[in-house]
Structure formats: C-alpha cells, structure tokens
C-alpha cells in the first residue's frame, strides 16, 4: 500500500474516533444516560392499560411503605 493511503486511513479513523468521543461526552453532559429505568419501563409497558396498572401498583407500594413506617415501633 501507498503511504499516502495509510496516512489517509489513520487520519479518517482518528477523526471518526474523536467524533464518537465528542458524541459520548455530549450525551453525558446533557443527561442522556441518567435514567436507566426509563427505557426498560417503556419496553415493558406497551399500552395505556399496562401503564395505568404500573402506576397503580407503584402508588400502592408507596402507600404500603408509608403505612409500615407509620406503624413501626423499634424493638424493646
């Protein structure tokens, strides 16, 4: 291979690597990766009824937690 082609390939691959790094840093800075459950919950709940059921279950879970905390007595 010609040395010009090798230099061109190294330059292009370095540019593409730097572009990927900039995109990753931009995603981290803007908070694209902050909520890992958002994507998983969206995949699990495909329709409105499932989302409403999930919201109802979450409300029940929070209510039960408050009830446990309210009735909690430390051991003697």
Secondary structure, DSSP 4 states (H G I P E B T S, - for coil): --HHHHHHHHHHHHHHHHHHHHHHHHHHHTTTTS-HHHHHHHHH--SHHHHHHHHHHHHHHHHHHHHHHHT-----
